[in-house]
């Protein structure tokens, strides 16, 4: 299993099954970002930069947009 995306964490059940779960507060940060993008007031990259500044995160544009 590769590295989980920002807002998620790789976990394993007691019987060894792997799964991806939400990781807080990062998951809430991503919900905020998606809601801001949906409003259409700022460009996606502006939201990413604002989130990085507010939360001390270092999310690249590629990781943020998946492109």
KACOR-V222518 format. One line per field, one symbol per residue. ss: DSSP state (H for helix, E for strand, L for the rest). phi: phi as a letter, one per 30 degrees, with the letter a starting at -180 (. if undefined). A space follows every 10 residues. Layout:
# KACOR-V222518
ss = ???
phi = ???
This chain:
# KACOR-V222518
ss = LLLLLLLEEE EELLLLLEEE EELLLHHHHH HHHHHHHHHL LLLHHHHHHH HHHHHLLLLL HHHHHLL
phi = .ddddejbbd bbdedjdcac bdbcdedddd dedddddddi dbdedddedd deddcidbdd ddddcic
